[in-house]
Amino acid sequence: MVKFSIIIPAGPDRNIEVKESLKEVDYPKNKFEVIVKISYNPSKNRNDGVKEAKGDIIGFLDDDAFVDKNILKNVEI
């Protein structure tokens, strides 16, 4: 069962840098999903991501963010 859905809205010409730090997240990989939606409309990307999400908790990240490896453990507390 997926607990967290992380949605990343991005423009077509953007490099999704946050994916690198998400690879290092210290949390069971089968307990979270990363959904990337690409188009020129960030609001539509977020809404489309929510429709696809399977997690109980939904979070949004910018494509150029950096996340701490304990982000999901800290949110869970």
Backbone hydrogen bonds in HBPLUS format (Angstrom, degrees):
<---DONOR---> <-ACCEPTOR-->    atom                        ^
c    i                          cat <-CA-CA->   ^        H-A-AA   ^      H-
h    n   atom  resd res      DA  || num        DHA   H-A  angle D-A-AA Bond
n    s   type  num  typ     dist DA aas  dist angle  dist       angle   num
A0003-LYS N   A0031-LYS O   2.76 MM  28  5.30 152.3  1.83 126.0 132.9     1
A0056-ASP N   A0003-LYS O   2.95 MM  53  5.07 122.1  2.29 105.8 118.9     2
A0057-ILE N   A0003-LYS O   2.86 MM  54  6.11 158.4  1.90 159.6 167.0     3
A0004-PHE N   A0031-LYS O   3.15 MM  27  6.60 162.1  2.19 150.2 155.6     4
A0033-GLU N   A0004-PHE O   2.95 MM  29  6.39 149.6  2.04 149.3 158.6     5
A0005-SER N   A0057-ILE O   2.83 MM  52  6.23 154.9  1.89 161.4 167.4     6
A0059-GLY N   A0005-SER O   2.84 MM  54  6.24 162.1  1.87 164.1 168.0     7
A0006-ILE N   A0033-GLU O   2.85 MM  27  6.11 167.7  1.86 157.5 161.7     8
A0035-ILE N   A0006-ILE O   2.75 MM  29  6.04 169.6  1.76 164.2 166.7     9
A0007-ILE N   A0059-GLY O   2.77 MM  52  6.13 170.6  1.78 161.2 162.4    10
A0061-LEU N   A0007-ILE O   2.99 MM  54  6.31 157.0  2.04 156.9 160.5    11
A0008-ILE N   A0035-ILE O   2.78 MM  27  6.15 160.6  1.82 163.7 166.8    12
A0037-LYS N   A0008-ILE O   3.04 MM  29  6.28 162.3  2.07 146.3 150.5    13
A0010-ALA N   A0037-LYS O   2.90 MM  27  6.21 151.8  1.98 164.4 166.3    14
A0039-SER N   A0010-ALA O   3.03 MM  29  6.48 150.5  2.12 159.4 166.4    15
A0014-ARG N   A0011-GLY O   3.08 MM   3  5.36 163.3  2.11 121.7 121.7    16
A0017-GLU N   A0015-ASN O   3.01 MM   2  5.71 126.6  2.30 108.4  93.0    17
A0019-LYS N   A0016-ILE O   3.36 MM   3  6.14 158.9  2.41 116.4 121.3    18
A0017-GLU N   A0063-ASP O   2.88 MM  46  5.85 104.5  2.46 144.0 161.1    19
A0020-GLU N   A0017-GLU O   3.16 MM   3  6.02 154.5  2.23 124.2 128.6    20
A0018-VAL N   A0063-ASP O   3.04 MM  45  5.49 156.3  2.10 139.5 141.6    21
A0022-LEU N   A0018-VAL O   3.06 MM   4  6.31 150.4  2.15 151.8 161.1    22
A0023-LYS N   A0019-LYS O   3.20 MM   4  6.36 133.4  2.43 138.0 147.3    23
A0023-LYS N   A0020-GLU O   3.29 MM   3  5.42 138.6  2.48  97.6 108.1    24
A0024-GLU N   A0021-SER O   3.12 MM   3  5.37 146.5  2.24 103.0 112.4    25
A0025-VAL N   A0022-LEU O   3.30 MM   3  5.25 167.7  2.31 104.0 107.4    26
A0026-ASP N   A0069-LYS O   2.72 MM  43  5.34 165.7  1.74 138.8 143.0    27
A0031-LYS N   A0028-PRO O   2.90 MM   3  5.42 162.5  1.93 120.4 125.0    28
A0045-ASN N   A0041-ASN O   2.99 MM   4  6.30 157.7  2.04 153.2 160.5    29
A0046-ARG N   A0042-PRO O   2.94 MM   4  6.22 158.6  1.99 150.7 155.1    30
A0047-ASN N   A0043-SER O   2.99 MM   4  6.24 168.4  2.00 151.9 155.1    31
A0048-ASP N   A0044-LYS O   2.81 MM   4  5.95 164.7  1.83 155.6 159.9    32
A0049-GLY N   A0045-ASN O   2.92 MM   4  6.04 151.1  2.00 143.8 152.2    33
A0050-VAL N   A0046-ARG O   2.94 MM   4  6.25 154.8  2.00 152.1 158.5    34
A0051-LYS N   A0047-ASN O   3.13 MM   4  6.41 155.8  2.19 146.8 152.7    35
A0052-GLU N   A0048-ASP O   3.27 MM   4  6.51 139.4  2.45 138.6 148.4    36
A0052-GLU N   A0049-GLY O   3.12 MM   3  5.17 128.7  2.40  96.5 109.9    37
A0053-ALA N   A0049-GLY O   2.97 MM   4  6.08 130.1  2.23 144.0 158.1    38
A0053-ALA N   A0050-VAL O   3.21 MM   3  5.01 134.6  2.42  93.9 106.3    39
A0065-ALA N   A0062-ASP O   3.23 MM   3  5.35 165.2  2.26 114.6 114.0    40
A0071-ILE N   A0068-ASP O   3.12 MM   3  5.41 160.7  2.16 122.5 121.3    41
A0074-ASN N   A0070-ASN O   2.87 MM   4  6.01 161.9  1.90 165.2 170.7    42
A0075-VAL N   A0071-ILE O   3.03 MM   4  6.22 148.6  2.13 143.0 151.3    43
A0076-GLU N   A0072-LEU O   3.04 MM   4  6.10 147.4  2.15 139.8 148.3    44
